[in-house]
Amino acid sequence: MASAGLPQAPVEDSPWPLRLLHAPPGLLRLDPTGGALLLLVLAALLGWSWLWRLPKRGIPPGPTPWPVVGNFGFVLLPPFLRRKSWPYRRARTGELNTSGLGVQLLLADLARVYGNIYSFFIGHYLVVVLNDFHSVREALVQQAEVFSDRPRMPLNYILTKGKGIVFAHYGPVWRQQRKFSHSTLRHFGLGKLSLEPKIIEEFKYVKEEMQKNGEVLFNPFPIVNNAVSNIICSLCFGQRFDYTNSEFKKMLNFMSRALEICLNTQLLLVNICSWLYYLPFGPFKELRQIEKDLTIFLKKIIKDHRESLDVENPQDFIDMYLLHVEEERKNNSNSSFDEDYLFYIIGDLFIAGTDTTTNSLLWCLLYMSLNPDIQEKVHEEIERVIGGDRAPSLTDKARMPYTEATIMEVQRLSVVVPLSIPHMTSEKTGKSRAFLLGTPLREARPLHPEELSAPRVYHS
């Protein structure tokens, strides 16, 4: 007969979540509560997916988004599955052209399907696209105060920390920083005749560099890019760099590459899952390294300016900003002016100014090469008005209508900035609820096909 032994305490039943850890896997092992919870989760996921497919009240039409990833989930798919995504399905019906699938071309093609005001999702961020002149004018000109904010997209915030001029939040801090930056740059000649000597001096170096190649084919991009960057350097740093300066060349290469990477479709995924930016491979790793190198370069220049600052004789934008920082510290302990903000403003000036101006000049060179008859007419007007004994001046503009019209036509046809800086509404608008609070906007500017019979042809 077995001994009864010591009395055993009754085994307490574990709470439901812990019981799952002890039970063998499989749906059949779930108790009624666990099964009900699982069914509830599945129903919620199906309901969420169904709700995403319903037309949103007050939101412009657009392609059906995927849950979580929005309309750009197709970039996660392998190529053979990517062809089943919405851009390629539209292409098979002839509604979209996927030959290049450039962002601006895709947005313009989507307007043919959904109209000139439509929407899509990047992750859970709603984006409204304006694709015609009248909508853009109504939003960005007639209601500029409402549409001047910037979206809080993760990628933008990671790169700029919400500072600078281009992507900063539209508010009192932004207005103070922009007002100071604009007045200081004007003081050093931006948009004024006093900047002409610096431009003329720099383009003497451009002429010398191009003449070194003689009649041999060469790529004008690095020469023009160096010249434009040096003009910005003269405003910001008070100095120009020799075209053979290794640090200067490295910085320009970093900036060009950073812009190229940011236009990579894979980088859009950072706006869906911000932690992807820190992946140790691919464009994510490369962009982080470029950001680090540019930070070192620009902060070294700011440090050198601080150490050599002459209070009585500021030489450039950085000097003026540093003096203003000291003044603000004495009078306003909560001032937004500091060296960190200066760093992001300098970055904005370089990246925004260098890329657009360089590309505008390169497009002019290209169209002049492709249209020698136009080139000859421009040359005749230059010879007649300016001659060969002096440098051109902005004062000559009024007497050179053909040259000005040629430049404007190149700007129209090339569309150097095909998409506007993203805008976001700061309050609800009265425009039939098409634009919601906190809705980013992008402008897909067409080549005016409704006004021109051949919008992609150069018009003389």
N, C-alpha and C positions, 0 to 999 in steps of 0.2 A: 504494500500500500504506500503510495507516494505521499511524502510529507507535504502538508499544506504550505509550510514555509511562511515567510512574511507576507502580509497582505500587500498587493500591488495597487498603486494609485491608478485610477482610471486614466487612460490615454486621452488627452484633450484633442479634439478635432482641430486641425490647423485651419487658419483662415483660407478663403477660397483661392487667392492667388498663389499661396504657398503650396496648396495641395496639388496644383498643376505641376510643380517641380518634382513631386514624388510619383506622380502617375505616369505610366508609359505613354509615349506620344501617340497621337491619333485622335480624330474627332470622336470616335466611339467611347473614349475614356473620359471625355468631358462630362461633368455633371450638368444638370439642367441649367444652372446659373451660368456656367461657362459657355454652354452652347448658345444660350440666349444672348450673351454678350457678344459672342463671335458673329451671330446673325445680325445683331444691331450694328456692329462695325461695318460688315459687308453692305448692309442696307444704306448706311450713311455714305459710304464710298460711292455706291451706285447713284444715290440721290444727288450727291455733290457733282458727279459726272453729268447727270441729266440736267441739273440746274445750270451748269456751265454752257450747255448747248442751247439753252433757251435764250431768245433775244432779250437783252437787258433793257429795262425801261429807261428811256432817256439817253441811251448810249447809241451812237451811230452804228450802222451795220458794219460787219466785217467777218473775216474767216472764223470758224468755230475753234476756240482754244482748247488745248488739253488741260486737264486738271494739273495744278502745281506748276508745270513748265510753260504754260501759255501757248503761243503760236509758233515758238521757235524750238519746240521739242524735237523737230525733225533733224536738227544738227546732232542729236545724240545717237541717231540711228546709223547703222552701217549702210554703205551706198546702195546695196540691193533693196533694202527696206525704205530708204529715203525716198525712192521714186514713188512710194505709195502715199507720201505726205501731201498736204494741201497745195503747195506751190506746183508740184509736178502733176497732181490731178487736174489743176486748172490749166496747166500747159497742154495736157492731152486734149482738152476741149477747145484749145486755141485761144483761151482767155489770157494766158500769161506766157511770157517769153523767158525761159530758164537758160538761154544760151550763155548768159554771163551771171545772172542772178545777183548783179550788183545791187546794193541796198536801195539806191535811189531809183534804179530801173524797176525793181520789184515793187516799190511803193507806187510809182507812177502807173505800172500795169494794174495793180490792185484797184486803182481809182477807176479804171475802165469797168471793173466788175462791180464795185460797191458804191461808186459815186465819188465826188470830189471831197466829201467829208466822211471818213470811215474810221474804224478803230481796230486795234489788235492788242494782244497782251504779251508782255515780256515778263514771264513768271506771273506774279499776281498784279503787276503794274499795268494799268490801263493806259494805252497810248492812243491819242486821237490825231489823225493825219489831215492836214489841210493841203489840198492839191490844186487850188485855183487862186488866181490873183485876188478876187473879191473877198474870199473867206480870209485869206492871209491879211489883207488890208484891214478888214473889220476887226480881226482879233489883235493883230500886233501894232496897228496904228491907232484906230479909233478907240480901242479898249486897251491901250498899252499898259496902263497901270495895273489892270487885272491880270494880264497875261505875261507879266515880266518876271515872274518867279522862275526858279529852276527846280526840276524834279530831284528828289532825294534818292537817286539810283545808287545802289551799293558801289558799283565800279567808280562812278564819279567821286563819291565820298572817300573811298579808299585812296584815290590818287590825289585829291585836293584837300581832304579834311574839311570840306565845306568853306574853304577860304579862297582868296584870289578875287578876280573880277568876273571871269567867264562863267563859272559854275557855282558861284556863291549864292546863298539865299538872298532873295530880294527883300531888303529891309533897311533900317537905319545904318547898320554897320556897312553894308554894301554901298549905300549912297555916300557915306563919308569917305570910304576908300576910293570909290570911283571919282568923286569930285576932286580929291587931292591928286590922284594919279593923272587925271585929265589936265588939270591946271598946271601941274609940274611938267608934264611932257610938252604942253604948249609953251611953257617958259623956255624950254630947251629947243624949240623950233618945230615941233610936230604940227603939220598942217600949215606951216607958215613959210615965207620966203627965206627965213634965216636958216632953214635946214638945207637949202639948195647947195651951198658950198660943200657940205659933207657928202651929199649924193653925187655931185659932179666929181669930187675927188675920188670917191670909191669906184666910180665907173671908168676912171682912167686905168685903174688896176684891172678891171674887167676887159677893157680893150687890149691891154698888154698881154693878159693871159690868153685871150682868144687869138691874137696875132702870133703867139708862139707856135700854134698848131699849123699855121700856114694854110695850105689847101687840103690837109689831112682831115678826115672825118673825126669828130670828137663829140663828147657828151657835154653840153653846156650847163647841165644841172649843177655840178659842184661849184662852178665859177659864179653863176648867178646866185646860188644859195649862199655862198661865202659873202658876196657883196651885200645882199639884203640883210644878212645877219650882222655884218659889220656896222651897217647904219643903225640898227637897233642897239648894238653894243655901244656905239658912240653916245646914244641917248641915255642908256641905262648905266653903263660902266665908265663912260668918259674916255674910252680908248677903242682902237681898232686892232684886230689881230691879223698877222701876216697869214696868207693863204697856206703857207707850209707849216704853220704852228700845229704841232701834233695834238695838243690838248683841245684847241679850237675845232679842228677837224673831227676829233673824237666826239665832242659835244654835239656837233651838227649831225653826225651819223646816228648818235643815240636818239636825238629828237625825231629824225625822220623815221627811224625804225620803231620808236614808240608809237607814233601816229599810225604806222602801218599795222602794228600788232593790235592797236585799239579798234581798228576797223575789221579785225578778224572776227568771223561769226562765233568762234569758240569763246571769245571774251564776253559775249552776251550772256553766257551761262553764269558769269559772276553775278549778274543782276537777279538770277534765280536762286543760286546758292553762293553766298558771298565767300564762304570758306574755300571755294575752288581757286580763288586768287592765290592761295598759299600752297597749291600743289607743286611738288618738287620736280616738275618736268614740263616740256612743251612751252607754248607762248606765255604761260603763267609765270614760270620760273624766269624766262628771259626778260619779261616786263619788270619783274621785281628787281632784277639786277640792273637794268637800265635806270629805273627810278633811284636806286641807291647811288649809282655813278653820277647821275645828274645832280642829285642832292649834294654830294661831296663837292662837285665843281662849283655850283652856284653859291653854296654856303662859304666856300673858301674866298670867293670874290667879295661877298658881303663882309667877311671877317677882315680882309685886307683894307676895305674901305673904312671900316670902323676904326682900325688902328692908324690910318693916315688921314682921318677926317680933319678938314680945315673949316672951323666954324664960320670964319669970315669969308670964305671963298669956296662954296660948294660947287663941284664940277659936273655933277650928273644927277640922275634920278635917285640913285642909291644914297648919295650924300644928303640930298634934300629930305629923303624919307627918314634917314637916321636922325637928322636934326629935329624933324617933326616928332619922332618917337621920344626924344629927350624932353621936348617942350610939353608933350602930352603927359609924360610921367610926373611932371611938376604940378600940372593943373588938373589932371583927371586920372585918378587911380584905376578907373574902369575902362580906360581907353582900349580900343581894338588895335591900335597901332603898335606893332612890335616887329622884331626881326623875323619871326616865323611867318607873319602875314606878308612881309616884304618878299620873302622867298617865293611864295606862291604867286604873287603879282608878277615878279620877274619871269617866272616860268610861263605864265599866261602870255606876257608880252612877246616872248621869244617864240613859243610854239604857235600861237595864233597869228602873229605878224609875219614870221619868216615863211611859213608854209604857203599861206594864201598869196603873198606878194611874189614869191618865187614862182609859183605855178602860173600866176597871171602873166609874168614876163616870158616864161617858157612857151605858153600857148601863143603869145604874140609872135615869138620867133618861128614857131611851127607854121602858123597861118601865113606869115609873110613868105616863108619858103614855099608853101604850097600854092600861093597866089602871087606870082611875080608881077602881074599887071597891077595889082593893088599896091604891092611894094614900090613899084615905080612911081605911082601917083603920090604916095606918101613922101617918097624921096624928093620929088619935084616941089611939093609944098614946103618941106623942110628947107630946101635950098633957097626957095623964093623968100621965105619969111625970116629964117635964121641965118642962112649962109654958112660958110665954112670958117669964119674968123672968130666965132664966139660960141660959148656953150648955150644950150637951150635954157629957157626960164619959164616958170608958170605964167608969167605975164604974156607969153607968146600964145597962150591957149586960145584966147578970143579970136586970134587971126588965123587959126589953123583948124577950121571946122572939119575938113576931110580926115585929118589925122585923129582928131577926137572921135569922130564917128567910127573910124576903123577900130580904135581901142574899145569903144562901147560894143561894137559888133562881136569882137573877140570875147569880151566878157559875157555877152548873151549866149554865144554859141558854146563856149567851153564850160560854163557854169562851174567855176573853180570851187565854190562851196555849194555842192548839190543839195545838201540838207542844212537847214538852219540849226543854230544852237537850240537844244531842247528847251521849250518853255513850259511853264506850269501855271495853272490858274491859282490865284491866291484867295479867290472867293467865287461863289456861284455866279454864273452869267445868266443873262436873260435870253440867250439865243436858243430857244426851244429845247432847253436842257441838253443840248448836244455836248456841252463841255461841263464836266462835273468838277466839284471841288477836289483839288489835288490831282487833276488830270494832266499829264505831260502832253505836249504838242510837238509834232515834227512837221516841217514844211517840205513837201516834195515838189520842188519848183519845176514845172514843165518848160519846154522851149517855145512857149506861146504858139502851139500848133493851130489854135483857133484864129490867130491873126496873120500867120504866115503860111503861104502855100507849101513851102519846103523848109520847115523849121530847122532841119539839121544841115542846111546848106549855107555856106558863107555868102552873105549878101553885100555887094559892093555899092 
